[in-house]
Amino acid sequence: MEMHRISFKKRMMLTGLMIVAGASVGYWLTHRDADSAIKRYVFAGDERDIKAVEALFADPDNRYLLTTRDWYDVRTMMLNKMSDFVDPSTYGDLTINIAREKDTDAFIGFTAHHRLSFYKSKLLFLVIAPDMRGKGYGRKMAQMALDDMKADGAMKVVLDVREENDRARSLYKSLGFKERSISGGFVHCEKFF
């Protein structure tokens, strides 16, 4: 009986393919029906999504919680997928997910996150429309964003939240985030996978 030998290079290629296939199946299993009431998709330039997100930032109470910049341009951020539109090197680095109710197509909210390094990602925004709050959508969308970042290779996720935003701080703590420091009115949090 003759033994077939597989070269080291071929074994490594096969191992890599098996890892990619396993990750793809794992991603599909965790996202196939994460919540039957939520329709979530990657933002693709739809004007109605831009208007819905702009409306969230137009509310002074929301705007205060979302950004320290009075001149923050939501449209530019969304269309260019820039985590910081002052810095052109961030062009295209932002992943924006929009959520709508499956039955009514009503806007629920959005998340935005980006890679900071090969092992670390940042949850930049998790925003739920005021009329959709208190229904558990924030937790579901946060978990979906965390799952996306983990599937993309992040081992650590960081975020900043206003010090007085007790609901958000409580949500992040329940998802495993640790509050590391407070400065400039923001609590800096991190989570390891």
Backbone hydrogen bonds in HBPLUS format (Angstrom, degrees):
<---DONOR---> <-ACCEPTOR-->    atom                        ^
c    i                          cat <-CA-CA->   ^        H-A-AA   ^      H-
h    n   atom  resd res      DA  || num        DHA   H-A  angle D-A-AA Bond
n    s   type  num  typ     dist DA aas  dist angle  dist       angle   num
A0011-ARG N   A0007-SER O   2.96 MM   4  6.29 157.0  2.01 153.4 160.4     1
A0012-MET N   A0008-PHE O   2.95 MM   4  6.21 157.2  2.00 152.3 158.0     2
A0013-MET N   A0009-LYS O   2.98 MM   4  6.25 154.3  2.05 145.1 152.4     3
A0014-LEU N   A0010-LYS O   2.90 MM   4  6.12 162.4  1.93 151.2 155.6     4
A0015-THR N   A0011-ARG O   2.87 MM   4  6.05 157.4  1.92 147.5 154.2     5
A0016-GLY N   A0012-MET O   2.91 MM   4  6.09 159.2  1.96 146.7 152.2     6
A0017-LEU N   A0013-MET O   2.95 MM   4  6.23 157.2  2.00 148.8 154.9     7
A0018-MET N   A0014-LEU O   2.92 MM   4  6.17 154.8  1.98 148.7 155.5     8
A0019-ILE N   A0015-THR O   2.97 MM   4  6.22 152.9  2.04 148.9 156.3     9
A0020-VAL N   A0016-GLY O   2.97 MM   4  6.23 166.6  1.99 153.5 156.7    10
A0021-ALA N   A0017-LEU O   2.90 MM   4  6.05 163.5  1.93 148.4 153.4    11
A0022-GLY N   A0018-MET O   2.88 MM   4  5.99 157.7  1.93 143.6 150.1    12
A0023-ALA N   A0019-ILE O   2.86 MM   4  6.10 159.3  1.90 153.2 158.7    13
A0024-SER N   A0020-VAL O   2.91 MM   4  6.11 157.6  1.97 149.5 155.8    14
A0025-VAL N   A0021-ALA O   2.97 MM   4  6.20 159.7  2.01 149.9 155.0    15
A0026-GLY N   A0022-GLY O   2.88 MM   4  6.04 158.2  1.93 146.2 153.1    16
A0027-TYR N   A0023-ALA O   2.82 MM   4  6.00 157.9  1.87 149.5 155.3    17
A0028-TRP N   A0024-SER O   2.95 MM   4  6.16 160.9  1.99 146.1 151.3    18
A0029-LEU N   A0025-VAL O   2.86 MM   4  6.08 158.7  1.90 150.7 156.6    19
A0030-THR N   A0026-GLY O   3.06 MM   4  6.27 152.7  2.13 147.0 153.4    20
A0031-HIS N   A0027-TYR O   3.04 MM   4  6.14 132.3  2.27 143.3 156.0    21
A0031-HIS N   A0028-TRP O   3.24 MM   3  5.16 134.2  2.46  94.2 106.5    22
A0032-ARG N   A0028-TRP O   2.78 MM   4  5.38 125.2  2.08 152.1 158.5    23
A0038-ILE N   A0035-ASP O   3.10 MM   3  5.55 157.9  2.15 115.2 121.6    24
A0102-LYS N   A0037-ALA O   2.94 MM  65  5.37 161.5  1.97 128.5 133.1    25
A0039-LYS N   A0100-ARG O   2.69 MM  61  5.18 167.2  1.70 170.0 171.0    26
A0100-ARG N   A0039-LYS O   2.87 MM  61  5.18 157.5  1.92 145.8 153.4    27
A0041-TYR N   A0098-ILE O   3.00 MM  57  5.53 155.8  2.06 152.8 160.6    28
A0098-ILE N   A0041-TYR O   2.86 MM  57  5.53 162.9  1.89 170.2 167.6    29
A0043-PHE N   A0096-ILE O   2.81 MM  53  5.52 171.6  1.82 152.5 155.1    30
A0049-ASP N   A0046-ASP O   3.09 MM   3  5.45 128.1  2.37 105.4 118.1    31
A0050-ILE N   A0046-ASP O   3.17 MM   4  6.58 157.1  2.22 150.9 157.6    32
A0051-LYS N   A0047-GLU O   2.96 MM   4  6.20 166.5  1.97 155.9 158.7    33
A0052-ALA N   A0048-ARG O   3.06 MM   4  6.17 152.2  2.13 138.1 145.5    34
A0053-VAL N   A0049-ASP O   3.01 MM   4  6.24 160.8  2.04 152.5 156.7    35
A0054-GLU N   A0050-ILE O   2.79 MM   4  5.98 162.1  1.82 155.5 161.5    36
A0055-ALA N   A0051-LYS O   2.96 MM   4  6.09 148.2  2.06 141.9 149.7    37
A0056-LEU N   A0052-ALA O   3.35 MM   4  6.69 143.7  2.49 136.0 144.3    38
A0056-LEU N   A0053-VAL O   3.06 MM   3  5.15 122.6  2.40  97.7 112.0    39
A0057-PHE N   A0053-VAL O   3.20 MM   4  6.62 154.3  2.27 150.1 156.3    40
A0058-ALA N   A0054-GLU O   2.88 MM   4  6.07 132.9  2.10 143.0 157.1    41
A0063-ARG N   A0059-ASP O   2.83 MM   4  6.02 172.2  1.83 166.0 168.7    42
A0064-TYR N   A0060-PRO O   3.04 MM   4  6.11 158.3  2.09 143.6 148.3    43
A0065-LEU N   A0061-ASP O   3.37 MM   4  6.63 153.0  2.45 138.5 144.9    44
A0065-LEU N   A0062-ASN O   2.91 MM   3  5.17 116.5  2.33 102.4 118.3    45
A0066-LEU N   A0062-ASN O   2.87 MM   4  6.06 138.1  2.05 150.2 163.7    46
A0066-LEU N   A0063-ARG O   3.13 MM   3  4.98 126.0  2.44  91.3 105.7    47
A0067-THR N   A0063-ARG O   3.00 MM   4  5.99 165.0  2.03 159.6 159.0    48
A0072-TYR N   A0069-ARG O   3.30 MM   3  5.33 163.2  2.33 110.6 110.2    49
A0077-MET N   A0073-ASP O   3.09 MM   4  6.35 163.1  2.12 151.5 156.7    50
A0078-MET N   A0074-VAL O   2.88 MM   4  6.13 160.2  1.92 156.9 161.7    51
A0079-LEU N   A0075-ARG O   2.86 MM   4  6.00 176.4  1.86 160.6 161.6    52
A0080-ASN N   A0076-THR O   3.02 MM   4  5.80 158.0  2.07 145.0 150.8    53
A0081-LYS N   A0077-MET O   2.91 MM   4  5.39 111.7  2.39 127.2 141.2    54
A0082-MET N   A0077-MET O   3.18 MM   5  5.10 143.7  2.32 130.2 140.3    55
A0081-LYS N   A0078-MET O   3.33 MM   3  4.95 145.4  2.46  91.0 100.8    56
A0092-GLY N   A0080-ASN O   2.99 MM  12  5.91 148.5  2.10 159.6 165.0    57
A0094-LEU N   A0081-LYS O   2.92 MM  13  4.71 158.0  1.96 134.5 131.8    58
A0087-ASP N   A0084-ASP O   2.92 MM   3  5.61 148.8  2.01 121.0 128.9    59
A0090-THR N   A0087-ASP O   3.09 MM   3  5.98 170.2  2.10 127.4 130.3    60
A0091-TYR N   A0088-PRO O   3.19 MM   3  5.56 164.2  2.22 116.4 117.4    61
A0093-ASP N   A0090-THR O   3.08 MM   3  5.50 164.0  2.10 139.6 136.9    62
A0095-THR N   A0113-HIS O   2.82 MM  18  5.37 175.9  1.82 165.8 167.3    63
A0113-HIS N   A0095-THR O   3.00 MM  18  5.37 151.7  2.08 142.3 150.7    64
A0097-ASN N   A0111-THR O   2.90 MM  14  5.28 159.9  1.94 146.2 153.0    65
A0111-THR N   A0097-ASN O   2.97 MM  14  5.28 153.2  2.04 145.6 154.2    66
A0099-ALA N   A0109-GLY O   2.97 MM  10  5.48 157.5  2.02 160.8 155.2    67
A0108-ILE N   A0099-ALA O   2.82 MM   9  5.33 167.2  1.84 143.5 143.0    68
A0109-GLY N   A0099-ALA O   3.42 MM  10  5.48 156.5  2.48 133.9 135.4    69
A0101-GLU N   A0106-ALA O   2.86 MM   5  5.28 153.8  1.93 145.2 152.5    70
A0105-ASP N   A0101-GLU O   2.79 MM   4  4.81 139.5  1.95 132.7 141.8    71
A0129-ALA N   A0108-ILE O   2.73 MM  21  5.58 171.5  1.74 153.1 155.8    72
A0110-PHE N   A0127-VAL O   2.90 MM  17  5.52 147.5  2.01 149.0 159.6    73
A0127-VAL N   A0110-PHE O   2.95 MM  17  5.52 171.8  1.96 167.1 169.9    74
A0112-ALA N   A0125-PHE O   2.92 MM  13  4.97 147.9  2.02 138.7 137.4    75
A0124-LEU N   A0112-ALA O   2.80 MM  12  5.46 134.7  2.00 141.1 154.9    76
A0125-PHE N   A0112-ALA O   3.12 MM  13  4.97 161.7  2.16 135.9 138.2    77
A0114-HIS N   A0122-LYS O   3.06 MM   8  5.51 149.9  2.16 144.0 153.1    78
A0122-LYS N   A0114-HIS O   2.77 MM   8  5.51 158.6  1.82 161.9 169.3    79
A0116-LEU N   A0120-LYS O   2.77 MM   4  5.46 169.8  1.78 145.2 147.8    80
A0117-SER N   A0120-LYS O   3.14 MM   3  5.12 156.5  2.19 144.9 142.2    81
A0155-MET N   A0119-TYR O   2.72 MM  36  5.20 166.2  1.74 136.1 139.9    82
A0156-LYS N   A0119-TYR O   3.08 MM  37  6.34 139.0  2.26 159.7 165.8    83
A0121-SER N   A0156-LYS O   2.95 MM  35  6.40 157.9  2.00 155.4 161.4    84
A0158-VAL N   A0121-SER O   2.94 MM  37  6.43 152.7  2.02 150.1 158.2    85
A0123-LEU N   A0158-VAL O   2.98 MM  35  6.34 155.4  2.04 166.7 174.3    86
A0132-MET N   A0129-ALA O   2.84 MM   3  5.33 159.9  1.89 121.8 128.7    87
A0133-ARG N   A0130-PRO O   3.39 MM   3  5.46 166.4  2.41 105.4 109.4    88
A0140-LYS N   A0136-GLY O   3.25 MM   4  6.47 165.3  2.27 148.7 153.0    89
A0141-MET N   A0137-TYR O   2.79 MM   4  5.93 166.0  1.81 156.7 160.4    90
A0142-ALA N   A0138-GLY O   2.87 MM   4  5.96 158.3  1.92 147.7 154.5    91
A0143-GLN N   A0139-ARG O   2.93 MM   4  6.09 161.9  1.96 148.9 153.8    92
A0144-MET N   A0140-LYS O   2.97 MM   4  6.20 155.5  2.03 144.9 151.8    93
A0145-ALA N   A0141-MET O   2.96 MM   4  6.19 159.2  2.00 149.4 154.5    94
A0146-LEU N   A0142-ALA O   2.91 MM   4  6.19 159.3  1.95 151.4 157.4    95
A0147-ASP N   A0143-GLN O   2.85 MM   4  6.06 158.3  1.89 149.8 155.9    96
A0148-ASP N   A0144-MET O   2.92 MM   4  6.18 152.3  2.00 145.6 153.2    97
A0149-MET N   A0145-ALA O   2.96 MM   4  6.26 161.4  1.99 152.2 156.4    98
A0150-LYS N   A0146-LEU O   2.90 MM   4  6.09 161.5  1.93 152.1 157.5    99
A0151-ALA N   A0147-ASP O   2.89 MM   4  6.03 161.3  1.92 147.1 152.6   100
A0152-ASP N   A0148-ASP O   2.96 MM   4  6.15 132.6  2.19 138.6 151.7   101
A0154-ALA N   A0149-MET O   2.98 MM   5  5.52 159.3  2.02 153.6 147.0   102
A0153-GLY N   A0150-LYS O   2.93 MM   3  5.17 159.6  1.97 109.6 114.9   103
A0193-PHE N   A0155-MET O   2.91 MM  38  5.23 162.4  1.94 138.4 141.0   104
A0157-VAL N   A0191-LYS O   2.84 MM  34  5.24 157.2  1.89 152.0 159.7   105
A0191-LYS N   A0157-VAL O   2.83 MM  34  5.24 144.3  1.96 151.0 161.0   106
A0159-LEU N   A0189-CYS O   3.10 MM  30  5.36 149.7  2.19 137.9 139.1   107
A0189-CYS N   A0159-LEU O   2.87 MM  30  5.36 176.3  1.87 164.0 165.3   108
A0161-VAL N   A0187-VAL O   3.02 MM  26  5.28 152.8  2.10 140.0 148.6   109
A0187-VAL N   A0161-VAL O   2.69 MM  26  5.28 168.7  1.70 159.2 161.3   110
A0165-ASN N   A0162-ARG O   3.08 MM   3  5.31 162.4  2.11 111.6 117.1   111
A0163-GLU N   A0185-GLY O   2.75 MM  22  5.40 162.2  1.78 151.7 147.7   112
A0166-ASP N   A0164-GLU O   2.95 MM   2  5.59 129.7  2.21 107.2  92.3   113
A0169-ARG N   A0165-ASN O   3.01 MM   4  6.26 165.6  2.03 156.5 161.2   114
A0170-SER N   A0166-ASP O   2.90 MM   4  6.00 158.2  1.94 148.0 153.6   115
A0171-LEU N   A0167-ARG O   3.00 MM   4  6.24 158.1  2.05 146.5 152.6   116
A0172-TYR N   A0168-ALA O   2.89 MM   4  6.16 170.4  1.90 160.5 161.7   117
A0173-LYS N   A0169-ARG O   2.96 MM   4  6.14 159.3  2.01 147.8 153.7   118
A0174-SER N   A0170-SER O   2.99 MM   4  6.21 157.5  2.05 147.7 153.7   119
A0175-LEU N   A0171-LEU O   3.09 MM   4  6.39 128.1  2.37 141.7 155.9   120
A0175-LEU N   A0172-TYR O   3.11 MM   3  5.05 136.2  2.31  94.7 107.2   121
A0177-PHE N   A0172-TYR O   2.98 MM   5  5.41 161.0  2.02 150.8 145.2   122
A0176-GLY N   A0173-LYS O   2.99 MM   3  5.19 161.4  2.02 110.2 114.3   123
A0178-LYS N   A0190-GLU O   2.81 MM  12  5.44 164.5  1.84 152.0 154.7   124
A0190-GLU N   A0178-LYS O   2.98 MM  12  5.44 148.8  2.08 142.1 151.6   125
A0180-ARG N   A0188-HIS O   2.76 MM   8  5.68 163.4  1.79 162.4 168.1   126
A0188-HIS N   A0181-SER O   2.78 MM   7  5.30 167.7  1.80 155.6 160.0   127
A0183-SER N   A0186-PHE O   2.92 MM   3  5.45 155.2  1.98 154.6 160.3   128
A0186-PHE N   A0183-SER O   3.00 MM   3  5.45 165.2  2.02 117.4 122.1   129
